[in-house]
C-alpha cells in the first residue's frame, strides 16, 4: 500500500542553521526521488538576511531557494520572536504542513516551534537536549523552551539524551542520530577553498590563529573586549590572527583605539572559506559552540572563551578546552599550545557523516 504524501516544514533562520539543514534536505530529496512519501517546504525566517551571514551558505551548500521567506529582518530578541511567530502562524493557517522540523537554538527555532504547536502541528528538534546551564545566553532559553514543547528529539550525544530524560522526556521520543553539522563538514571537506586574502596576508598552514567572538559577555563592553583582543594579539607570539568580524563585534571594534598589528580583521566568511581557515590554523580561539564541533572533527586545537558549553563532548572527547572569559588565562594556554602539549582528541560517536540519512529514516516512520 502506498503511503499518503506528507510534508515537513524545515525551518532555517540564521547562519548556524544552514549547515544543519543541508544534509537533511539532501537525504529527504534522495528519499523522495526513490518514491518515498515525504516532501518538504523550506521556510527561511530571515533572521539573518545579509549575504555573508545567509545567502552565501545556500549557494555553497547546495541548499535550494527557500519556498517561503518570512523576511523578519533585525530587531530585539522579543521583536524577532514576535514577528517570526506571527508570520509563521499565518503561513500555517493558510497552508499547514504535517511536521515542523527546527534545528539548533536560535530565535527562529523557538518561535516556529511555539507557533507550530499552537496550530497543532507536531515539532521535531534537531540538536535537542543540549544545555550549557548558562541562563544569560539567549540560546539557552531557546533550547529549554523548544524542548519543553517538542514531540521528537534528534540528539547529538548521550549527554543530550541524559538531559532530556532528566527533564521527563520519554525514551520513545528521543533518537540519538549524531551531528548534521559534521555531515556537512565531511561532505564539503574536499571542496574547502582558501579565502581571497590568503596570499595577500601571507598565510600558511599552521602559521596563524583564527578568532571568532560574538557573545555579549565578550564583545559588548569596550574595556573588557579591548583587553581580550590585545591579550590574544600578544599571546600569539607574532603569528597572524585572522578575525572574521561578526556584525555585533564590529560595533565595539570601531571604538577601539589600538588594534594589535598582527590582527587581520576580515568580513564574515562563506562556509568553504571559513572552514579552510579553520582546518589549516594553528588553533582557533572562539566563543562559538558549533565551531568547537568542527575543530574536534578536524583535529584542530580549540580554545573557548566561555565559562560553560552546551557541547561538553568537544571538551571531554575532542580538541576543545574551556578557559573562561578572563584574558589572563589566554597566555598560559597558548604557551602550552606552543610547547606542543595540546591534547589529541577523538571524534564522538555517530559523528560519521550519515546523520541526515538517519533523521529522514526515522521521520519516514513517525510522520
N, C-alpha and C positions, 0 to 999 in steps of 0.2 A: 504494500500500500504506500502510495506517495504521500509524504508528509506535507502539511499545509505550509506555504511560504510564510516566514516570519521575518520581521525587520528589526534590526538593532540600531539604536542611535549611538554613535561613537562621538563622545564629547572631547573637544580639544580647545584650549583657550590660551595657553602660554607655552613658551619655549620648551620647558621640561616635558610637556605632554606629547610633543610631536615625535620625539624619539620612541615614546612608549606605545603610540598607536600604530606606527608604521608596520611592525611585524604582525599585528592583529589584522590590519587591513589586508596585508599580503596573504595571510592564511585564510581569511574569510573569502577573498577573491578566488583563491585556489579551490576552496570548498564549494563555492557557488558554481565555478566552471566545471566541476565534476558532478554537477547535478544536485548539490546539497540544497537544503531548504532555507538557508539563512541568507538574507540580504542585509545591507547596512545603509544608513544615512549619516554622512559626516557633517557634524554641526560644529562650526568654529564660532566661539563666543565673541572673538575679537578682543579678548582681554589684553593680549599682546598684538599689536596691529602694525608695527613697522617691519620693513623687510628683514633687517638684521635679527630681530627677535622672533620673526614668524615666517615671512614669505620664503626666505632662502631655504628653510628647513623643508618646506613642502616640495620645492624643486629638487633638492639634493637627495631626499629620502624616498622620492617616487610616490609621495602621498597625493592622491587625486585632489582636484579642486573641490573645496567644500560644497556640499549640496545646499547648505544654509550658512550664512554668516550673520550672526546676531549684532555685530558691529557695536559693541558696548563702549569701546574706547577706554580712555583713562578716567580716573576718579578715585575717591577714597574707597577703603575696604567695603563700607556699607553701600556706597553708591554703585560700585561694580556688582556687588552681590544682588542688590535690589533690581538693577537693570537686567542682569542675566536671568534672574528668576522670572521677571515679568515677561521678557521676550521668549524665553524657552517655554513657559507655561502657555503663551499664546500659540506657539508652534504646535504643542501637544494637543491643545484644544481643537486646532484646525486639522491636524493630521497626526494622530498618535502612532507611536511605534510600540513594539512588543517588549522591548527591554532598553533601558538606558545604561550604557557602559561608560563609566567615568574612570579616569586614571589619575594617579598621583594625589597631590594635596594642595592644588592652587584654588583660588576663589571659585573658578568655573566648576571645579569638581564638586564642591559643597553645594553651590547654588543650583546646579542642574539636578543633583541628587534630590534635594528638597522639593524642587518643582515637580520632578517625575513622580516621587512617592505620593505627593498630594493629588496627582492626577491618576493614582492607582497603576502607575507603570512601574514594574519592578526594577531594581537597581543592582548592577554588579560593579564591584570596585576592584580595579587592578592596582596592586600595592596596598591592599587592605591590611590593617593591623600594625603598621609601623608606628612607632611612638618615640618621641625624644624626651618627653616629660617636662619640656620647657614651654610653659603656657604664655610666655612673652612672644612666642613665634606665632604669627597668624596661621601658618601651615599646620601647627599642632591642633588648633581649634578646628580647622577644616577637616583634618583627619578624624578627630573624635566625633564631630557632628555627622560626617558622612558615614562612618562605620556604625553609628547608632541607628541608622535607618536603612542600611544596605541589606539586600536579600542574600547575595552571594559574594564571597570574597576570594579573589585570586591573589595569593601571597608569594612573597619573595624569599621568605626564610622561616625556619622553625620558631625563631623568636617572635615573629609577627603572628604565627599561629597561636603561640602561648598567650600573647597579649589579647587576642580575640577570645580565646577560651576563658581567660580571666574576666573578661567583660560579659560573659554569659552567652556567647555565640555558640550555637550548636555545631557539632562536628560535621554534619552533613551540609553545612553552609560554607565550609572552609575548604579551599582547594590549593594545595601547595604546588605551584606551577613553575616557579623560577622568576626570571627578571627580563621583561621585554626590552629594557634599555640595552641589555647585553646582547639580545638578539640583533638589535640594530647595529651595535658596535661590530659584532662578528660579521654581519652581512657586508659592512662597508669598510672593513679593515684594509682590504687591498685597494680601496678607492681613495683613501686619505691622501690629501694633497697639500703641499706647503702653501702658506698664505703669500699674497703678493709681496709682502715686506720681508720675506725670509732672507733673500740675498742682500737686500738693502741694509738690513740690520746685522748682517754677517753672522747669522745664526747657524750653529752646527749641532748635531745630536749630542746631548749631554752637556752642552756648554751654556745653558740658560735655565731660568726658572719660569714657570707660568703662575701668575697670581690672578685669582678672581675673588672679589669682595663685593657683597651687596646687602648683608644683613644690617638692619638698623643699628644694632649694638656696636658694629664695627665702623660704619661709614657715616652716620648722621652727625656725630659730634666732631667738629673740626679739630680740636686739640688731640683727642684720642686717635682719630684717623691719621693725623699728621705723624704722631709718634709711631703708629703701626707701619705706615709706609716708609718712614725714614729708617726704622729698625730693619725692615726687610731689605731695603737697598744696601744698608751697611753690612748685614749678615751674609749677603750673597757673595762677598769676597771678590767684588769686581765683575762677576758674571752678569750678563744681561738679565733683566726681569721683564718679561712680556706680560703686560697688564691689559687685557681686554676690558674696557670700562663699561660697566652696567649704567644705564641712564640714571639710576638713583645715586650711584657713586660719583658720576660726573659732576653733579651739583656741588658736592663737597670739595672735589678736586679743584674746581675753579677758584676756590677761596684759599687754597694752599699757597703760601709764599714761596716755598722751596720744594721742588720735587727732585729726588736723587737722580744724578746724571745717568745711572745705569738702568733707570726705569723707562721702559718703552710703552707709552700709552697708545693703545690701538682701539679701534671700534670693536663692538661685539662681533665675533667671527662666526661664519657659517659652520655647520656641523663638520664637514670634511676637513676644513682648515683648522678648526679648533682642536679636533682630536689628533690631527697630525702634530700640532704643537705639543699636546699632552704626551703623546706616545714617545716623542724624542726629547722631552725635557729631563733635566737632572732631577727635578722634583716639582710638585705642584703645591702651592700654598693657597688655601681656599676656605670659604665659609659655606660652600655649597654642599648639598647631600649627594646629588646624582653623580657629580664628578668623582667622588670617592669610590663609587662603584666601578666606574670606567678605569680609574687608575689601578684598582685592585686587579681587574682582569688583564690589564696591560703590564702589570708588574712594575709600575712607576711609583716611587715613594710619594706619599701624600701627607701633608700637614694641615690639619683642620683647626681653624681659629674659632672654636666654639667650645662651650662648656658641656654640651651634650650632643648626641647624634641619634637620629632615628634609624640609622643603618649601622648598628653595632658590629655586624658581621664583617664590615670593612676594617674594623679595628681588631676584633678577635681573631679573624682568619686572614684578612687581606693586608695591604701595604699602608693603610691609613693609621695616623696617630693623632689623637685628640689632645690639644695642648692648652685649650682655654683662650681667652682674649687678651691676656697680659702680654704686651710687646716684649717684656723682659725674658720671656720664655723662648722666644724665637732664636736668639743667638746660640744658646746651648744645644738646641735641637739641630740646627744647621751644622754646628761643629761636629755633632755625631754623624750626620749625613756625610760631610766631607771626609770624615775619618773612615768611611766605608763600613759603618756599623749599623746600617738600617736593616730591619727585618726583611726577609724574603717574601713572605706571604704566599697564600694559595687562593684558589677560586672556590667560592661557596657552592654547595650542592645545587644542581639544576640550573646553574648559570651557564648553559651549554648552547644557547642559540636556538632552542626549539620551544621556547615558552609560548610564542604566539600560536603555534600549532596545538599545543596542549589546551590553551584557553578556548580556541574555536571548537575543539572536540568536545569539551565539557559543555560549552554553550549549546552545541547541537543536541545535547541530551536533556538540557534543562529548559530550553526556550520552546 
